[in-house]
Amino acid sequence: MTEGQDGEWTGLPAGIEAAWGLRERPAKGPKPGLSVDRIVAAAVALAAAEGLGAVSMGRVAKELGVSTMSLYRYVDAKDELYILMQEEVMGPPPEPPAPGTGWREAITAWAAAQRTMFRRHLWVLRVPISGPPATPNSVAWWEQGLAALADTGLGDDDQLSVILLISGFVRNESLLAADIAEAVESSGVGAEEVMRRYATTLKRLAHPERYPSVARVLEAKVMDGPDDPDYAFVFGMERILDGVEVMIEKRRRAGS
């Protein structure tokens, strides 16, 4: 392992240290042209085509036309490969908002950009969370989220809690979209037809006398979904930020 900026051991796998520029990546491998970048690119393409479950060291090696053991010169394990794949598709955060942008607008834009990334790469949501951000792009996203809250007057612990709350909401909302997309794909019919069949089945099972609230919602065709595909995201973000705003005002009054 390599020492960090303060001279301490980072405790990170070799591939992650290389992403930070803390160690040199192998320049040559058993086969000319093999590199971390090629391995990650092949794994990302495989995940995009067949899902994260299709990604293994053996399968990636096959896609690259090399032996499985040759990959271990560049990547220590599949879990490390997952992190590098996530780092690749995550990319850096968007440009920071213009000076004077309000905290609500700034954090909403940050959350929306994160959601867009997830929607483009739904397989990323299947990558196990093994700890806090530890790669350059993930830390850069974390930094930008915290910077959006810098002028709110919240303490560092509250700011971090807000970031975790919003990140969790974005991830959950995107994961729901991923689950629905998988269900639709496996059903062989369109999303509207899937929801129509679900509503029809539920109407047969949920008798109005026993489930009056559910029956009312079904009768109102709420399960058909709103016309705006972003409705749930916007609704959820506004409710979360309403609560954060109340907390900010309480902190300000307590400090005045």
VOBA-1610 file (N, C-alpha, C; in pm, whole numbers, padded with zeros to 5 digits, always signed):
BEGIN
Met+00084-00119+00000Met+00000+00000+00000Met+00088+00125+00000Thr+00027+00238-00030Thr+00101+00362-00048Thr+00063+00463+00058Glu+00155+00551+00087Glu+00127+00654+00185Glu+00046+00765+00122Gly-00045+00823+00201Gly-00125+00935+00156Gly-00049+01065+00172Gln-00121+01179+00158Gln-00058+01309+00165Gln+00005+01335+00301Asp-00051+01277+00406Asp+00002+01301+00539Asp+00105+01196+00580Gly+00144+01110+00487Gly+00244+01009+00517Gly+00189+00883+00580Glu+00058+00878+00605Glu-00003+00760+00665Glu-00043+00661+00556Trp-00052+00534+00595Trp-00098+00432+00502Trp-00245+00458+00468Thr-00280+00448+00341Thr-00418+00474+00300Thr-00510+00358+00332Gly-00459+00236+00331Gly-00543+00120+00352Gly-00628+00085+00232Leu-00603+00149+00117Leu-00682+00127-00003Leu-00617+00022-00093Pro-00698-00048-00174Pro-00641-00141-00271Pro-00553-00067-00372Ala-00466-00140-00436Ala-00370-00079-00529Ala-00439-00001-00641Gly-00548-00057-00695Gly-00617+00010-00804Gly-00676+00143-00763Ile-00727+00154-00640Ile-00784+00278-00592Ile-00673+00380-00564Glu-00561+00332-00509Glu-00447+00421-00488Glu-00399+00478-00622Ala-00400+00394-00726Ala-00359+00440-00858Ala-00454+00546-00911Ala-00583+00531-00882Ala-00681+00631-00926Ala-00654+00767-00863Trp-00599+00765-00741Trp-00562+00889-00672Trp-00425+00940-00715Gly-00354+00863-00798Gly-00221+00903-00839Gly-00115+00876-00734Leu-00145+00786-00640Leu-00052+00757-00531Leu+00046+00645-00564Arg+00021+00577-00675Arg+00116+00474-00720Arg+00102+00460-00871Glu+00206+00407-00932Glu+00205+00388-01076Glu+00124+00265-01111Arg+00046+00277-01217Arg-00024+00160-01268Arg+00073+00079-01352Pro+00059-00053-01355Pro+00147-00135-01438Pro+00145-00088-01583Ala+00261-00067-01640Ala+00269-00017-01777Ala+00255-00130-01879Lys+00302-00248-01842Lys+00297-00361-01935Lys+00245-00484-01863Gly+00171-00563-01934Gly+00117-00685-01875Gly+00151-00804-01962Pro+00090-00918-01930Pro+00116-01039-02008Pro+00080-01024-02155Lys-00017-00938-02184Lys-00055-00916-02323Lys-00042-00767-02353Pro+00028-00729-02463Pro+00046-00588-02496Pro-00088-00515-02503Gly-00093-00398-02443Gly-00214-00317-02450Gly-00309-00338-02335Leu-00289-00440-02254Leu-00377-00460-02139Leu-00347-00354-02034Ser-00453-00296-01977Ser-00436-00190-01879Ser-00559-00185-01789Val-00548-00111-01680Val-00663-00092-01591Val-00778-00029-01668Asp-00746+00071-01750Asp-00851+00141-01824Asp-00926+00046-01917Arg-00854-00042-01985Arg-00918-00137-02076Arg-01003-00237-01998Ile-00952-00281-01885Ile-01026-00377-01803Ile-01155-00314-01753Val-01147-00191-01703Val-01265-00122-01652Val-01364-00095-01764Ala-01315-00053-01880Ala-01403-00026-01993Ala-01479-00151-02036Ala-01409-00264-02040Ala-01473-00390-02077Ala-01578-00430-01975Ala-01547-00410-01846Ala-01641-00446-01741Ala-01764-00356-01746Val-01745-00227-01771Val-01857-00134-01781Val-01947-00171-01899Ala-01887-00203-02012Ala-01966-00242-02129Ala-02046-00369-02100Leu-01986-00462-02029Leu-02054-00586-01994Leu-02171-00559-01900Ala-02149-00474-01800Ala-02256-00439-01706Ala-02371-00368-01777Ala-02337-00280-01871Ala-02440-00206-01945Ala-02524-00299-02030Ala-02461-00402-02085Ala-02530-00494-02174Ala-02607-00603-02100Glu-02550-00653-01990Glu-02609-00770-01925Glu-02635-00754-01775Gly-02600-00639-01719Gly-02620-00619-01577Gly-02494-00649-01498Leu-02489-00598-01375Leu-02370-00615-01292Leu-02343-00762-01262Gly-02447-00842-01252Gly-02429-00983-01222Gly-02346-01058-01324Ala-02336-01005-01445Ala-02259-01071-01550Ala-02110-01044-01537Val-02074-00947-01453Val-01934-00906-01442Val-01860-00996-01344Ser-01761-01063-01392Ser-01669-01142-01311Ser-01531-01127-01372Met-01429-01160-01296Met-01294-01149-01349Met-01277-01241-01470Gly-01336-01360-01461Gly-01325-01454-01571Gly-01395-01405-01697Arg-01515-01350-01679Arg-01590-01303-01796Arg-01524-01182-01860Val-01473-01091-01778Val-01405-00974-01833Val-01280-01017-01908Ala-01206-01112-01852Ala-01086-01163-01919Ala-01123-01223-02055Lys-01233-01296-02059Lys-01278-01355-02184Lys-01310-01247-02287Glu-01376-01141-02242Glu-01411-01032-02333Glu-01285-00967-02390Leu-01179-00964-02310Leu-01054-00900-02353Leu-00961-00998-02425Gly-00996-01126-02422Gly-00913-01225-02488Gly-00783-01255-02415Val-00788-01249-02282Val-00669-01277-02200Val-00706-01380-02094Ser-00607-01427-02021Ser-00634-01520-01912Ser-00686-01444-01790Thr-00764-01513-01710Thr-00817-01450-01589Thr-00705-01402-01498Met-00602-01482-01482Met-00493-01446-01392Met-00422-01319-01435Ser-00422-01290-01565Ser-00353-01169-01612Ser-00419-01042-01560Leu-00550-01049-01531Leu-00621-00931-01480Leu-00573-00893-01340Tyr-00531-00992-01264Tyr-00493-00966-01125Tyr-00363-00886-01113Arg-00294-00868-01221Arg-00177-00781-01220Arg-00221-00636-01208Tyr-00345-00608-01248Tyr-00396-00471-01253Tyr-00504-00444-01148Val-00587-00544-01122Val-00699-00530-01028Val-00695-00647-00931Asp-00697-00619-00802Asp-00679-00724-00702Asp-00797-00819-00690Ala-00920-00766-00707Ala-01039-00849-00684Ala-01159-00787-00754Lys-01266-00863-00762Lys-01388-00815-00828Lys-01445-00694-00756Asp-01440-00694-00624Asp-01493-00580-00549Asp-01420-00451-00585Glu-01290-00461-00603Glu-01212-00344-00644Glu-01252-00301-00785Leu-01275-00399-00872Leu-01319-00369-01008Leu-01452-00295-01006Tyr-01544-00339-00921Tyr-01672-00270-00908Tyr-01653-00123-00874Ile-01565-00095-00779Ile-01541+00043-00737Ile-01484+00126-00852Leu-01392+00067-00927Leu-01332+00137-01040Leu-01435+00160-01151Met-01525+00063-01170Met-01632+00081-01268Met-01723+00196-01228Gln-01758+00201-01101Gln-01844+00307-01051Gln-01775+00443-01066Glu-01647+00446-01034Glu-01570+00570-01049Glu-01570+00619-01193Glu-01559+00526-01286Glu-01555+00559-01428Glu-01685+00623-01475Val-01798+00559-01448Val-01925+00609-01501Val-01977+00728-01420Met-01938+00738-01294Met-01980+00852-01213Met-01922+00981-01269Gly-01795+00978-01305Gly-01730+01098-01357Gly-01727+01207-01252Pro-01671+01322-01286Pro-01669+01433-01192Pro-01808+01495-01178Pro-01832+01569-01070Pro-01963+01635-01054Pro-01978+01746-01157Pro-02101+01796-01176Pro-02121+01906-01270Pro-02051+02032-01222Glu-02044+02130-01309Glu-01985+02259-01271Glu-02060+02316-01151Pro-01988+02373-01056Pro-02056+02431-00939Pro-02148+02544-00981Pro-02253+02570-00902Pro-02347+02676-00937Pro-02280+02814-00932Ala-02342+02909-00999Ala-02288+03045-01001Ala-02291+03105-00861Pro-02198+03193-00830Pro-02199+03261-00700Pro-02334+03326-00672Gly-02380+03313-00549Gly-02509+03372-00512Gly-02626+03277-00527Thr-02602+03157-00583Thr-02709+03059-00597Thr-02753+03013-00459Gly-02883+03008-00434Gly-02935+02965-00305Gly-02904+02819-00278Trp-02901+02784-00149Trp-02865+02648-00113Trp-02964+02545-00166Arg-03093+02580-00169Arg-03194+02484-00217Arg-03172+02454-00364Glu-03150+02559-00443Glu-03127+02539-00586Glu-02999+02460-00610Ala-02895+02493-00534Ala-02766+02426-00553Ala-02774+02278-00518Ile-02835+02245-00406Ile-02840+02105-00364Ile-02938+02025-00451Thr-03042+02092-00501Thr-03135+02024-00593Thr-03066+01990-00724Ala-02986+02084-00776Ala-02912+02057-00899Ala-02812+01944-00879Trp-02750+01941-00762Trp-02654+01835-00729Trp-02724+01699-00726Ala-02839+01694-00661Ala-02914+01570-00651Ala-02965+01525-00788Ala-03011+01621-00868Ala-03063+01588-01002Ala-02953+01532-01091Ala-02832+01587-01080Ala-02720+01537-01159Ala-02683+01395-01117Gln-02689+01370-00988Gln-02662+01235-00937Gln-02767+01137-00990Arg-02891+01180-00989Arg-03000+01096-01039Arg-02982+01066-01188Thr-02942+01167-01265Thr-02920+01147-01408Thr-02812+01043-01433Met-02706+01049-01352Met-02599+00950-01365Met-02651+00810-01337Phe-02730+00795-01230Phe-02786+00664-01197Phe-02877+00613-01309Arg-02961+00702-01363Arg-03055+00660-01466Arg-02983+00615-01593Arg-02866+00672-01619Arg-02789+00631-01737Arg-02719+00497-01715His-02690+00467-01590His-02615+00346-01557His-02682+00277-01439Leu-02799+00220-01462Leu-02877+00162-01354Leu-02803+00049-01282Trp-02711-00016-01349Trp-02637-00125-01287Trp-02552-00076-01169Val-02515+00053-01170Val-02434+00107-01061Val-02506+00091-00927Leu-02639+00094-00930Leu-02717+00082-00808Leu-02702-00056-00745Arg-02652-00153-00820Arg-02632-00289-00768Arg-02493-00307-00707Val-02407-00208-00721Val-02274-00217-00662Val-02287-00206-00510Pro-02239-00305-00434Pro-02252-00299-00289Pro-02180-00177-00230Ile-02242-00114-00132Ile-02179-00002-00063Ile-02092-00059+00048Ser-01962-00042+00033Ser-01869-00102+00129Ser-01808-00001+00224Gly-01843+00127+00208Gly-01786+00229+00295Gly-01812+00367+00240Pro-01759+00470+00306Pro-01778+00608+00260Pro-01701+00632+00130Pro-01726+00746+00061Pro-01656+00775-00064Pro-01505+00765-00048Ala-01439+00697-00142Ala-01294+00676-00129Ala-01221+00687-00261Thr-01290+00731-00368Thr-01226+00749-00497Thr-01236+00896-00537Pro-01151+00944-00628Pro-01148+01087-00659Pro-01282+01147-00699Asn-01354+01082-00791Asn-01481+01138-00834Asn-01587+01134-00725Ser-01592+01024-00650Ser-01693+01015-00544Ser-01670+01119-00435Val-01542+01145-00402Val-01512+01247-00303Val-01543+01386-00358Ala-01520+01406-00489Ala-01552+01535-00551Ala-01703+01562-00546Trp-01784+01458-00568Trp-01930+01474-00556Trp-01967+01509-00412Trp-01906+01442-00319Trp-01931+01467-00178Trp-01896+01612-00143Glu-01781+01657-00192Glu-01736+01795-00168Glu-01837+01896-00221Gln-01887+01872-00342Gln-01980+01969-00401Gln-02113+01973-00326Gly-02158+01857-00279Gly-02281+01855-00201Gly-02267+01932-00071Leu-02155+01911-00002Leu-02132+01984+00123Leu-02115+02133+00099Ala-02049+02169-00011Ala-02029+02311-00044Ala-02162+02382-00064Ala-02262+02311-00117Ala-02394+02372-00139Ala-02460+02412-00007Leu-02420+02348+00103Leu-02480+02375+00234Leu-02393+02465+00321Ala-02282+02512+00265Ala-02183+02583+00346Ala-02238+02709+00412Asp-02329+02779+00346Asp-02380+02906+00399Asp-02514+02892+00471Thr-02552+02772+00504Thr-02682+02751+00570Thr-02676+02776+00720Gly-02555+02777+00774Gly-02542+02792+00919Gly-02551+02660+00993Leu-02571+02551+00921Leu-02576+02420+00985Leu-02435+02377+01026Gly-02427+02300+01132Gly-02299+02245+01174Gly-02254+02135+01080Asp-02128+02098+01091Asp-02074+01996+01002Asp-02149+01864+01012Asp-02189+01827+01134Asp-02262+01701+01151Asp-02398+01706+01084Asp-02466+01821+01095Asp-02596+01835+01029Asp-02582+01837+00878Gln-02480+01905+00828Gln-02458+01909+00683Gln-02435+01768+00629Leu-02353+01691+00699Leu-02326+01555+00654Leu-02454+01471+00657Ser-02535+01489+00760Ser-02660+01414+00771Ser-02755+01450+00658Val-02759+01578+00619Val-02844+01620+00507Val-02797+01555+00377Ile-02665+01554+00356Ile-02610+01492+00235Ile-02645+01344+00229Leu-02631+01275+00342Leu-02664+01132+00346Leu-02813+01110+00321Leu-02897+01197+00377Leu-03042+01185+00358Leu-03079+01203+00211Ile-03025+01306+00148Ile-03058+01333+00008Ile-03000+01224-00083Ser-02876+01184-00056Ser-02815+01077-00138Ser-02896+00948-00128Gly-02943+00919-00006Gly-03025+00800+00013Gly-03155+00808-00063Phe-03217+00926-00062Phe-03342+00944-00136Phe-03319+00926-00286Val-03215+00990-00340Val-03186+00981-00483Val-03158+00836-00522Arg-03080+00769-00439Arg-03047+00630-00468Arg-03171+00541-00464Asn-03255+00561-00364Asn-03375+00478-00351Asn-03472+00503-00466Glu-03490+00630-00503Glu-03581+00664-00613Glu-03531+00605-00744Ser-03399+00608-00762Ser-03339+00552-00884Ser-03344+00400-00882Leu-03326+00342-00763Leu-03331+00197-00751Leu-03471+00145-00782Leu-03572+00217-00740Leu-03709+00180-00772Leu-03730+00180-00923Ala-03674+00282-00990Ala-03684+00289-01136Ala-03613+00170-01199Ala-03497+00132-01141Ala-03423+00018-01195Ala-03501-00111-01178Asp-03563-00128-01061Asp-03642-00250-01036Asp-03761-00259-01131Ile-03828-00145-01152Ile-03943-00143-01243Ile-03897-00175-01386Ala-03783-00116-01425Ala-03731-00140-01560Ala-03700-00288-01580Glu-03642-00353-01479Glu-03612-00495-01489Glu-03740-00579-01496Ala-03840-00537-01417Ala-03966-00610-01418Ala-04035-00597-01553Val-04031-00479-01610Val-04092-00456-01740Val-04021-00538-01847Glu-03887-00537-01841Glu-03810-00611-01941Glu-03838-00761-01933Ser-03846-00813-01811Ser-03870-00957-01795Ser-04012-00996-01833Ser-04106-00901-01825Ser-04246-00930-01857Ser-04271-00939-02007Gly-04189-00871-02083Gly-04205-00873-02228Gly-04312-00777-02278Val-04369-00694-02190Val-04468-00595-02232Val-04423-00458-02183Gly-04493-00354-02225Gly-04457-00218-02188Gly-04487-00185-02043Ala-04428-00073-01996Ala-04446-00031-01857Ala-04592-00002-01825Glu-04663+00062-01916Glu-04804+00095-01893Glu-04887-00032-01876Glu-04856-00133-01957Glu-04931-00259-01949Glu-04901-00331-01818Val-04777-00324-01772Val-04741-00386-01644Val-04822-00323-01531Met-04829-00191-01530Met-04903-00122-01423Met-05053-00147-01435Arg-05103-00156-01558Arg-05246-00183-01577Arg-05281-00321-01523Arg-05195-00419-01550Arg-05221-00555-01501Arg-05214-00559-01349Tyr-05118-00485-01292Tyr-05105-00482-01146Tyr-05231-00422-01083Ala-05277-00310-01139Ala-05396-00244-01086Ala-05518-00335-01097Thr-05529-00405-01210Thr-05642-00495-01230Thr-05641-00608-01128Thr-05522-00666-01106Thr-05509-00773-01008Thr-05541-00724-00868Leu-05490-00608-00833Leu-05512-00554-00699Leu-05659-00521-00675Lys-05726-00475-00778Lys-05869-00446-00764Lys-05947-00573-00731Arg-05904-00685-00786Arg-05972-00811-00760Arg-05944-00861-00619Leu-05827-00829-00566Leu-05786-00880-00436Leu-05822-00788-00321Ala-05813-00658-00342Ala-05835-00560-00235Ala-05981-00517-00233His-06063-00589-00156His-06206-00556-00149His-06224-00419-00082Pro-06308-00333-00140Pro-06327-00197-00086Pro-06367-00193+00061Glu-06441-00292+00107Glu-06485-00289+00247Glu-06368-00314+00343Arg-06270-00393+00299Arg-06155-00422+00385Arg-06039-00326+00360Tyr-06025-00281+00235Tyr-05915-00191+00200Tyr-05972-00065+00133Pro-06051+00014+00205Pro-06117+00129+00144Pro-06020+00234+00088Ser-05907+00257+00157Ser-05812+00357+00110Ser-05744+00312-00018Val-05705+00185-00023Val-05643+00131-00143Val-05741+00134-00260Ala-05866+00098-00233Ala-05969+00097-00337Ala-05990+00238-00392Arg-05986+00337-00303Arg-06006+00475-00347Arg-05893+00518-00439Val-05769+00482-00403Val-05654+00518-00485Val-05661+00449-00621Leu-05700+00322-00622Leu-05712+00250-00748Leu-05821+00309-00836Glu-05930+00349-00774Glu-06041+00408-00850Glu-06000+00541-00911Ala-05913+00612-00840Ala-05866+00741-00892Ala-05758+00725-00998Lys-05718+00600-01023Lys-05616+00567-01124Lys-05482+00631-01094Val-05454+00648-00965Val-05325+00702-00924Val-05212+00608-00964Met-05242+00478-00964Met-05139+00380-00999Met-05096+00389-01145Asp-05173+00460-01226Asp-05133+00479-01365Asp-05010+00567-01376Gly-04981+00641-01268Gly-04863+00726-01266Gly-04892+00866-01317Pro-04815+00966-01269Pro-04835+01104-01315Pro-04784+01122-01457Asp-04830+01228-01522Asp-04785+01257-01658Asp-04638+01296-01660Asp-04591+01359-01553Asp-04453+01403-01544Asp-04368+01292-01484Pro-04272+01235-01560Pro-04190+01125-01506Pro-04099+01168-01391Asp-04080+01298-01375Asp-03994+01348-01268Asp-04074+01389-01144Tyr-04205+01363-01146Tyr-04290+01410-01038Tyr-04245+01358-00902Ala-04221+01229-00892Ala-04186+01169-00763Ala-04054+01227-00710Phe-03958+01248-00800Phe-03829+01304-00758Phe-03847+01447-00709Val-03916+01528-00785Val-03936+01669-00747Val-04015+01678-00617Phe-04120+01598-00606Phe-04203+01598-00485Phe-04119+01561-00363Gly-04042+01452-00375Gly-03961+01408-00263Gly-03855+01508-00224Met-03786+01566-00322Met-03683+01665-00292Met-03742+01787-00223Glu-03855+01834-00271Glu-03916+01952-00209Glu-03955+01926-00065Arg-04008+01807-00036Arg-04048+01776+00101Arg-03925+01765+00192Ile-03819+01702+00142Ile-03696+01691+00221Ile-03639+01829+00250Leu-03631+01912+00147Leu-03571+02045+00165Leu-03659+02137+00249Asp-03791+02116+00244Asp-03879+02191+00335Asp-03840+02163+00480Gly-03817+02034+00508Gly-03777+01997+00643Gly-03640+02052+00680Val-03545+02048+00586Val-03412+02104+00612Val-03421+02254+00637Glu-03507+02320+00562Glu-03522+02466+00579Glu-03576+02499+00718Val-03670+02419+00766Val-03721+02439+00903Val-03608+02422+01004Met-03523+02321+00983Met-03411+02299+01073Met-03313+02416+01070Ile-03287+02469+00951Ile-03196+02583+00938Ile-03249+02703+01016Glu-03380+02729+01002Glu-03440+02842+01073Glu-03434+02822+01224Lys-03456+02699+01270Lys-03448+02670+01413Lys-03308+02693+01466Arg-03207+02650+01390Arg-03069+02670+01431Arg-03035+02820+01437Arg-03086+02894+01339Arg-03058+03038+01337Arg-03122+03109+01455Arg-03246+03072+01486Arg-03313+03137+01598Arg-03245+03102+01730Ala-03199+02975+01739Ala-03132+02933+01862Ala-02998+03004+01880Gly-02936+03042+01768Gly-02806+03107+01777Gly-02812+03256+01786Ser-02931+03314+01765Ser-02944+03461+01767Ser-02967+03514+01906
//
